[in-house]
Amino acid sequence: MTGLLTPVFVLVSLAFTLLFWLGGSRYLSIRNREVRVSEIALGQPAWPSRLTQIDRAYHNQFELPLLFYALVGLVIVTGAQPSGFRFLEWLFVILRLAHAYVHVTSNQLRARFLLFAAGATTLLAMWVLFGVRLFGGGN
């Protein structure tokens, strides 16, 4: 169980790290009068571009990773863990960490897309392997 959940905790830690970084940066931006509360109170896009960059990296943690969390939960509940699943779990998490790193640093779109595509492909493979294991009678 611990082996299955450790990558989940790493990915959750990434989300919280980005959340606290974003919150602190937004606070400083308002305190330093880079943006006024009235300009952002209703979600207007008035934040400095750097904060928008961190914001998008944070919000990305609730898109594709949601399918990862669901899959790990299903593997635990059903006990249908395909061979190679833990390797693919870690590969997905490493690709997500790299994607977030590129997102908050250079934000180079090509590199970000390639990391996203590799992560999505890895996650798709995990779902396919799980489906075969679950429905293919290998359980």
C-alpha positions in Angstrom: 0.0 0.0 0.0 2.8 2.4 0.9 4.5 1.8 -2.4 1.3 2.7 -4.3 0.6 5.8 -2.3 4.1 7.3 -2.1 3.9 8.8 -5.6 0.4 10.2 -4.8 1.9 12.0 -1.8 4.7 13.4 -3.9 2.2 14.8 -6.4 0.0 16.2 -3.6 3.1 17.8 -2.2 3.7 19.5 -5.5 0.2 20.9 -5.5 0.5 22.3 -2.0 4.0 23.7 -2.8 2.6 25.6 -5.8 -0.4 26.7 -3.7 1.6 28.2 -1.0 4.1 29.8 -3.4 1.1 31.3 -5.3 -0.6 32.5 -2.2 2.6 34.1 -0.8 3.4 35.7 -4.2 -0.2 37.1 -4.5 0.0 38.5 -1.0 3.3 40.3 -1.8 2.0 41.6 -5.1 -1.0 43.2 -3.3 1.2 44.5 -0.4 3.7 46.0 -2.9 0.9 47.6 -4.8 1.7 45.8 -8.0 -2.0 45.0 -8.2 -5.0 46.4 -6.4 -7.6 44.2 -4.7 -10.4 45.8 -6.8 -8.6 44.7 -10.0 -8.7 41.0 -9.0 -11.6 40.7 -6.6 -13.8 39.0 -9.1 -11.1 36.9 -10.8 -10.1 39.5 -13.3 -6.8 38.7 -15.1 -4.9 41.6 -13.5 -2.1 39.6 -11.8 1.4 40.1 -13.0 2.4 37.6 -15.7 4.8 35.8 -13.3 1.9 35.1 -10.9 -0.3 33.9 -13.7 2.4 31.5 -14.7 2.5 30.0 -11.2 -1.3 30.0 -11.1 -1.5 28.0 -14.3 1.1 25.5 -13.0 -1.0 25.1 -9.8 -4.3 24.7 -11.7 -2.7 22.1 -14.0 -2.3 19.9 -10.9 -6.1 19.4 -10.9 -6.5 18.5 -14.5 -4.6 15.4 -15.7 -3.5 14.3 -12.2 -7.2 13.8 -11.3 -7.3 10.8 -13.5 -4.1 9.5 -11.8 -5.6 9.8 -8.3 -8.8 8.1 -9.4 -6.8 5.2 -11.0 -4.6 4.7 -7.9 -7.8 4.6 -5.8 -9.4 2.0 -8.1 -6.2 -0.1 -8.1 -6.3 -0.1 -4.3 -10.0 -0.9 -4.0 -10.0 -3.6 -6.6 -6.6 -5.1 -5.9 -6.1 -5.3 -9.7 -2.6 -3.9 -9.8 -1.0 -4.6 -13.2 2.7 -5.6 -13.4 4.8 -2.5 -14.0 2.2 -0.2 -12.4 4.5 1.2 -9.8 7.1 2.0 -12.4 4.5 3.8 -14.5 3.3 5.6 -11.4 6.7 7.0 -10.7 7.3 7.9 -14.4 4.0 9.8 -14.4 4.9 11.7 -11.2 8.4 12.5 -12.5 7.0 13.8 -15.8 4.5 16.0 -13.8 7.3 17.4 -11.7 9.3 18.2 -14.8 6.2 19.7 -16.4 5.6 22.0 -13.4 9.3 22.9 -13.3 9.3 24.0 -16.9 6.0 25.8 -16.4 7.3 28.0 -13.5 10.8 28.5 -15.0 11.4 28.9 -18.7 7.8 28.2 -19.6 9.0 27.0 -22.9 5.9 25.8 -24.6 7.5 23.0 -26.7 9.2 21.4 -23.7 6.1 21.8 -21.6 3.9 20.2 -24.3 6.3 17.3 -24.7 6.3 16.6 -21.0 2.6 16.9 -20.8 2.1 14.5 -23.8 4.6 12.0 -22.3 2.7 12.2 -19.0 -0.7 11.8 -20.7 0.6 8.8 -22.7 2.0 7.2 -19.5 -1.3 7.7 -17.7 -3.2 6.3 -20.7 -1.0 3.2 -20.6 -1.7 2.8 -16.9 -5.4 2.9 -17.5 -5.2 0.4 -20.3 -3.1 -2.0 -18.2 -5.5 -1.6 -15.4 -8.5 -2.3 -17.6 -6.8 -5.4 -19.1 -5.9 -6.6 -15.6 -9.4 -6.0 -14.3 -11.6 -7.1 -17.2 -9.2 -9.5 -18.8 -9.6 -12.1 -16.1 -6.1 -11.6 -14.7 -7.4 -10.5 -11.3 
